[in-house]
Amino acid sequence: MEAKGRMSEGPIAGNILRFAWPILLGNVFQQLYNVADTLIVGNLLGNKALAAVSSTGSLVFLMISLFNGISLGAGVVISRYFGAQETKEMRLAVHTDLCFGLTAGVLLTVLGTTLTPKILVLMDTPEDVMELSIAYLQTYYAGAIGLVLYNTCTGIMQAVGDSRHPLQYLMISSCLNVVLDIVMITVFGLGVRGAALATIIAQLISAVLCLIRLARVKEDYRISLRELRFNGGILKTILRYGLPSGLQNSIIAIANVVVQSNINYFGEMAMAGCGAYSKVEGFGFLPITSFTMALTTFVGQNLGAGEHERAKRGAKFGVICCILSAEAIGLIIFFLAPYLISAFTDEADAIAIGVQRARICSVFYCLLACSHGLSAVLRGAGKAMVPMVTMLAFWCVIRVTFLSVLTPILQNVAVTHWVYPFTWSLSTVALLIYYFKADWLHGFDRG
């Protein structure tokens, strides 16, 4: 097996930064698309369309989070086999993961298109934006297989140290998204359905490009139709390490749907303002996503190769980089919030709510980054249950309890803003205690 992509060799900082940089750049393109998408919808279709599209983010995350979490588990398993140079097991894991992605994509399409109207009602979505929200989400979920396959394929490539090709495909997809958005809305007059259609077409094209790449590489992780089948033992191992992350993401997503329901309670302006902020907040997640992907792969490969001390040093370096870069972006958002939010809407009330949310949350991005960074390290070490329990306790139970108690009493939308830094701080403290006190470097079982 070639050493290309192997993170158990060479300078630690160089490996992590070289892996994280393409992911960061790709996420910049993705976030610029998300912003452009919202700007196009808000400025061409109006405030109701902006509220409808922006408020669906938590529901989209709810539906895809379980499958994406399991994909993270597959990445951990693949990176371990890659680091240990166990080619046969690695190939079984790659093809089992791809089979799971295909199955999950079909299932997500059925569930998403069927359950969307019912869930939007449970979320107290206002009647004046209900029709637009349903139209957007049902169209989006009709093409969910493209999104799932893209995430599955990029997870495979990143597990073996290739973050460059996913970047290239994401750049193509993001640029295509913007062009299709404008065409679907202005030329064909498809409204919010056109915005969703543009997204699923671009996602499907990026998934096809990933599949072509994986079918043509000369390395041992190349995919083959003849080997495309589930392996029971490997699937069990993937689920063992991926299901905790998937359940964690799903239950946190449910909690965020509860948050969105509380935002919806305060009306269209709150939905539009918080929705606009969510697009700005995406820039704060750029370094977090980049370094967490790098950390999981780095720790997984190095522990697979038996390099325990190297894994520990890399974890420390990556978490610190994640915290510092996220906080830097948070401070920029804090000071530029009025200009950033007003780009999405000209409604003074919506802008005020968006700016308020930005200035409450952005200064605490360091806590968000620390929680995600430590969780990525522990997932790479095969300890996915630890972040799962931590996040469920603080980002779900306490978050929902906080809102359920304080929103009716205070009757202020700011309650939905403060719930995030409050629960981020609790999870950070808990994960830091485990990181320094427990032996997380040992005990990974490849199944």
N, C-alpha and C positions, 0 to 999 in steps of 0.2 A: 504494500500500500504506500502511496506517495506521501511525503511529509507535508505537502501543500495543504494549508488549512489547519495544521496541527498546532494547538496552542499550549502544548506541554513542552515546547522547545522554544528557545530564544528569549529575548527581553520581555519581562512581564508587562511593563507599561506599554511597550511597543505593540505587543500582541493585543492587548485590550483596546488601546486607542485605534489601532489599525482596523479592528473588527467593528468598533462602535461608530467610527466616522462615516462609513457608507450608510449605516442604519440611520444616523442622525440626519444626513443629507437627504436620504429618502423620506424620512418623516417630515422634513421641512417641505418637500414637494407635496406630500400628502396633506399637510396642514394648510399649505397655501391653496391647494385645491378646495379643502373644506371651507376655508374663508371665502374663496371666490364663489363657491357654490352658494353659500349663504348670502353674500353680497348680491349675486345675480337674482336670487329668489326675492330678497328683501326689496331691492330697488326696482325690479321689473314686475313683480307680482304683488307687492304690498305687504303691509304689516301682518295681516291675517295669515298669509302664506308663510311669512317668516316665523310666526309663532307656531304654526302647524308643523313645519319642517324641523325647527330648532328643538321643539319639545319632544320629538320622537327619539332623540339620541339615547336616552336611558332605556327605552324599550328595545331599540336595536341591539344595544349591549346585552340586555337581558337574554335575548334569543340566541345570540352567537357566543356568549361567554362560556357556556358549558363546553362546547366543542373546541373553542380556542384554548381553554384550560387543559383539556385532554391532549391537544396538540403540543402544549408546553411539556407535558409528561413524556410524549413521544420524543421530543427534542432532547430531553435529559437522557433517555435510554439510548438513543442513536449516538449522542456525543460520548457517552461512556464506552460503548462498543468501539467507536472510532478511535478514542484515546487508547483503549486497550488492544487495538489492532485485531479485533475479533470480527473478521470480514463476513463470515457466514451469518452470524447473529445480527450484524448491522444490516445486511441486505434483507433479512427477514423483517426487521423492525421498520425499514424504509417502506417496503411493500405493504406491510400490515397497516402502517400509518396512512398510506395513500388510499387503501381500501376503506379505512374508517372515514377519511375525508369525503370520499364519494358518497358513502352511506349517509353521513351527517348532513351533507349538502341537500340531498333529496328530502330528508326528514325535516330539516329546517324550513325548506320551501313549503311543505305541507302545513307544518305547525304555524309558521308565520302568517301565511295568507288566511288561514282558518281562524286563528285566535286573535288577530289584531283588533277587530272591532270590539270584542268583549273586553280585552285588556284596557283599551282606551276609555271605555265607559268606567271601568273600575278605577282608572286614574283621575276621574273627575275632569276629563278633557272638556272644555267649554263647547257648547253646541255650535257656536259660530265658527269654530275651527275644526270640528269633528270630521266633517266630510273631507276636507283637505288632508287631514292627518291620516285617515283611512286610505285615501287614494295614494298618498306617498308611500306608506308602509307596505301596502299589499303589492305595489309594483316593485318595491325594493326587494321584498322577500321572494318574489317570483324568480329572481336571478341570484338567490343566495348561494347556489352551488359554486358560482365563480369566486365569491368572497372566501368561502370555506376552502376551496382547492388552492387558491392563492396563498392563504395562510398556512395550509398544510405543506405546500411545496417550499415556501420560503423558510418554514421551520426546519425542514430537512436540510436545505442548503446551509442555513446558519448553524445547525448542529455540527456540521463538518467544517465550519470555519469560513464559509463563503457568504459574505454579506455584500459583495460587489454586484453580483448579478441581480439579486432582489432589488437593489437600488436602481439599476438600469430599467428594469421592468416597471417599477413604481413611478419613475420619472415619465415613462411613456404613458402609463395609465393616467397619471395626474393631469398631464397636458391634454390628453384626449378627453378627459372628463370635462374640463373647462370649455373646450370647443363644442362638445356635444351638448353641454348645458345650454349654451347660447343658441345653438341650432334648434334644439328641441323646444325651447321656450319661445324664441322670437320668430323662427321660421315656421315651425309646425304648430305652434300655439298649444302645446300639451300641458302647460302649467306645471304644477308640482309633480304630476306623473312623468312629465318630460325630464325633470331634474333627477327623479329616481331612475328612470330608464337610462339616462346618460351614465349614471353611476354603475349600474349593473353591466352595461355593455363594456365599459372600460375595465371593470374588475374581471370579467370573463376573458378579455383579451390578455390581460396580465397573467391570468392563470394558465392560459394556453402557452404563453411564452415560457413560463416556468416549467411546464411539463415537457416542452420541446428541449429545453436546456438539460433537464434531468435525464431525458432519454438519449442524449447525444454525448454526455460527458464520458471521458475515458476512465474516470476514477471508479473505485469499487462500489460507490453508492448509486451508480447508474440504475435507472428503473427499466424494467422489461415487462411487457404485457404477459409473457409466459409465467412470470413469477408473481403476478398480481393476485394475491389471495390472502385471506386471514390466516395467521398462525396463532393457535390458541394460547400457547405459552407466552409468546411475545405480547399478544394483546392483553393478557392478564397483567404482565409487567407494566405495560404502558398505562393501563387503567389504574394500577396500584399507585403510580407516581403522578398520573395526570388527573385522575378523578378528584383528588382533594383540591387541586387548583381550579378545576372546572366547577365543582360545587361551591368553592369559595367565591369565584367570580359570579356565579349565578345568584347566589344568595345576597351578595353585595349589590348586584344589579337590581334585585328585588327591593332592597333598601333604598337604592337610588330612584327607583320608580315611586316609592313612597315619598321621597324628597320632592320629586317632580309633581306628584299629586298635591303636595302642600303648596308648591309654587303655583300650580294651576288654580288653586283656591283663591289666590289673589288677583286672578284675571289675566287678560290678554297682554297688558303692559308688562306684568311680571314675567310672563312666559317669553315675551320678545326680548326683554332686557337680560334675563338669565340665559336665554338661548344665545344671544349675541356674545355674552361673556364666555359661554362654553367653547365658542370657537377661538376666542383669544386665549383661554386657558390651555387649549391644545398645544400652544407654543411652550408652555411650562412643562408639558409632558415629553417634549422632544428629547432632552438629554436623559430623562428618566427611562424612557423606552429603550433608547440606544444602549445605555450602560447596563440595564437589567438583562437585555438579550446577551450582551457580551459577558456579563458575570455568570449567567447560568451555563453558557457554553464553556467558558474558561474553567470554571470550577468542575463541571462535569468531565471534561476531557482530562484535566490534571488528576482528579481523583481516580479516573479510570486507568490512568497510567501510573498510579501509585505515588504521585508527587503531592503529598499532603501539605508540606510546608509551603510549597510554591502556590498551591491553591489558596492558602490562608493569606499570603502576602498579596496575591492578586485581588482577593476579596476586599481587603482593606483599601487598596488603591482605588478600585472601581467604585466602591460605596462613597468614598470621599469626593471623587470626581463628580459623581452623580449629584451629591448634595450641593456642592459649590456651584455647579453649572445651573441647576434648577433654581437656586436662590437668586442668582444673577438675573435670570430671565424674570423671576417673580418681582424683583425690584423695578425692572424696566416697565413691566405691566402696571405696577402700582402708580408710577408717575405719569404714564401715558394713557391711563385708563379712559379719561373723557374723550380723547381723540379716537382711540381704538373702538370704543362702543358706538360712538356717533357715526362711524362708517357704515354700520349695519342698519340703523334706523334714525329717523329725524324726530321721533316722538320723545319729547322732553321727559315724560314719566318713565318710559322704557330705558332711556339713557341713564337716568338717575339711579334706577334699580341695578342696572348692569355695572355702573361705576362703583356703587356701594359694595356689590358682591366681589368685584375685582380687588378692591382695596382691603377687604376683610380677609380674603383667601390667599392672595398672591404672596404676602410676606411670610406665609407659613409653608411655602413650597419645599423648604429644606426638610420639614417633617415628612411630607409626602414622599420625597425622594429617598429619605432614609428608610422608611417602611418598605418601599418597593425594592430598594437595593438589597436590604437584608433578606427580604423574601426571595429574591432571585438567587442569592448565594445559597440559601437553604434548599431551594428547589434543585439547584445544580448538585447539591450534596445528597439528594434523595430524601430530604426531610420535608416534603411538601405538606405534611399534616400540621407542622408547627405554624407556618404562616396562615394555613386554612383556619385553624382554631382561633388564632389571634385576630384575623380579619373578621371572622364571623362574630366574635364577641364584641369587638369595638366598632367595626364599620357597618354592622348589621343590627345587632340587638340594642346596643347603646345608642346608635344613630336614630333608629326608629323610636326608641323610648324617649329620647331627647325631644324629637319633633312632636310626638303624640302628647307629651305633657306640656311643652312650652308654647306651641303654636296656638292652641285654643285660649291659653291664658293671656299671652302677649299680643296676639292678633297683629303680628308684624313680620313682614317677609324676611327681615334680617335674621330671624331665627333659622331659616333654611340656609343662610350663608355661614353662620357660626358653627353649625353642626359639623362641618368638614374639618376645620383646623382643630376643633376639640377632639374628634375621634382620631385624627392623624397623630396627635400628640400621645394619646393613650397607646396606640399600636406601636409607635416608635419606642417608647419606654419598655414595653413588654418584649419586643424583638431584640432590643439591645441587651436586656438581661439574659435572654436565652443564648444569644451569640457569644457573650463573654463567659457564661457559666457552664454551658453544655458542651459535650464532645460531638460537634456536628460534622467533623471531618471523617468519621468512621461509620461503618454500618450499612453502606449501600449494597443492596442485593440485586443482582441482575436477573434473578428469576430462574 
